[in-house]
């Protein structure tokens, strides 16, 4: 497994759909922009822009576990583009659960945040995204989510 690239996704305020004791807190977080920087599997530099219009759909369960499904698109500087469906979880220790359920931010050093992306590509030059397995580690900040993509060699 090796690190290839990082996507820093800019998000706006969550839209809270609802919250109760049974399901937890359901929210939709608009993805407004972002930057991809890193390399492809051959070590060539790649850079791109996250396109506006994506969304991170989350449910924060009563135990504080966040189940998320983010969907967004990237256009690389060479004009090629791809779509990402990135599903994962974020968990916090029990003492942080009340803060998370209130929609507060927790120091990234205390939580686990990992995802498993799947890609849809629109250029043969990006076929490697569809023919390999990736995992991600992520850090959530108030207006940015930094997602580091690792390829399983």
C-alpha positions in Angstrom: 0.0 0.0 0.0 1.3 3.4 -0.9 0.1 7.0 -0.7 -0.7 8.6 -4.1 -2.6 11.8 -3.7 -4.6 13.9 -1.3 -7.9 15.7 -2.0 -8.7 18.7 0.1 -12.5 19.1 -0.2 -14.1 22.4 0.8 -17.5 22.0 2.3 -20.3 24.3 3.5 -22.5 24.1 6.5 -24.3 20.8 7.1 -28.0 20.7 6.3 -29.6 18.8 9.2 -32.4 16.6 7.9 -33.4 15.3 11.3 -32.3 13.9 14.6 -33.8 11.4 17.0 -32.8 8.7 19.5 -33.5 5.9 17.0 -31.5 7.0 14.0 -29.2 9.7 15.2 -28.4 12.9 13.3 -28.9 12.8 9.5 -27.1 15.6 7.6 -26.1 16.5 4.1 -22.9 18.5 3.6 -22.6 20.3 0.3 -19.2 19.9 -1.4 -18.3 23.2 -3.0 -14.8 22.9 -4.3 -11.4 21.4 -3.6 -7.9 20.5 -4.8 -6.3 17.2 -5.7 -2.5 17.0 -5.5 -0.2 14.0 -5.7 1.0 11.4 -8.1 -0.3 8.6 -10.3 1.0 5.0 -9.8 4.0 5.7 -12.1 5.0 8.7 -10.0 3.9 11.4 -12.4 2.5 14.5 -10.8 -1.2 15.0 -11.0 -3.3 18.0 -9.9 -7.0 18.8 -10.3 -10.0 20.6 -9.0 -13.0 19.2 -7.2 -16.2 20.2 -9.1 -19.0 22.0 -7.3 -22.2 20.0 -6.7 -21.0 17.0 -4.6 -22.5 16.0 -1.3 -21.4 14.1 1.8 -24.5 12.3 3.2 -23.9 11.4 6.8 -25.8 9.8 9.7 -24.2 10.2 13.1 -25.6 7.3 15.2 -26.6 7.8 18.8 -23.3 6.1 19.8 -21.4 8.7 17.9 -20.4 6.5 14.9 -20.7 8.5 11.7 -21.6 6.5 8.6 -20.9 8.6 5.5 -21.2 8.4 1.7 -19.6 11.2 -0.2 -20.1 11.6 -4.0 -18.2 14.2 -6.0 -16.2 14.7 -9.2 -12.7 15.9 -10.0 -11.3 17.5 -13.2 -7.6 17.1 -13.6 -5.4 19.9 -15.0 -5.0 17.8 -18.2 -8.8 18.0 -18.8 -9.6 14.4 -17.8 -12.3 13.8 -15.2 -13.6 11.2 -12.8 -16.4 10.6 -10.3 -15.8 9.3 -6.8 -18.2 7.4 -4.5 -16.4 7.3 -1.1 -18.1 5.4 1.7 -16.6 5.2 5.2 -16.9 5.6 9.0 -15.7 8.1 11.6 -15.7 7.1 15.2 -14.9 8.9 18.5 -14.3 7.8 22.0 -17.4 7.8 24.3 -16.5 11.0 26.0 -16.8 12.9 22.7 -20.2 11.5 21.6 -22.3 14.3 23.1 -20.3 16.9 21.3 -20.5 15.1 18.0 -24.3 14.7 18.3 -24.5 18.5 18.8 -22.7 19.0 15.5 -19.5 20.2 17.2 -16.0 19.5 15.8 -13.7 17.1 17.6 -9.9 17.2 17.5 -8.9 14.8 14.6 -6.2 13.2 16.8 -8.9 11.5 18.9 -11.0 9.9 16.1 -10.8 7.1 13.5 -11.8 8.2 10.0 -11.4 5.9 7.0 -13.1 5.3 3.7 -13.1 3.0 0.7 -13.5 4.9 -2.6 -14.8 3.6 -5.9 -14.1 5.5 -9.1 -15.8 6.1 -12.4 -13.4 7.4 -15.1 -13.9 9.2 -18.4 -10.5 8.9 -19.9 -8.3 5.8 -20.7 -5.4 7.6 -19.0 -7.3 7.2 -15.7 -8.2 3.5 -16.0 -5.8 2.7 -13.1 -8.4 4.2 -10.8 -10.9 1.5 -11.8 -8.5 -1.4 -11.8 -7.0 -1.1 -8.3 -8.4 -1.0 -4.8 -7.9 2.2 -2.7 -8.4 3.0 0.9 -8.3 6.5 2.5 -7.6 8.2 5.8 -9.3 11.5 6.3 -9.2 14.5 8.6 -12.3 16.7 9.1 -11.9 20.3 9.9 -14.7 22.9 10.0 -14.7 23.8 6.3 -12.2 21.3 4.8 -12.0 17.5 4.7 -8.5 16.2 3.8 -8.6 12.7 2.3 -5.4 10.9 1.6 -5.7 8.1 -1.0 -3.6 5.0 -0.8 -3.4 2.4 -3.6 -3.2 -1.3 -2.7 -0.3 -2.6 -4.9 
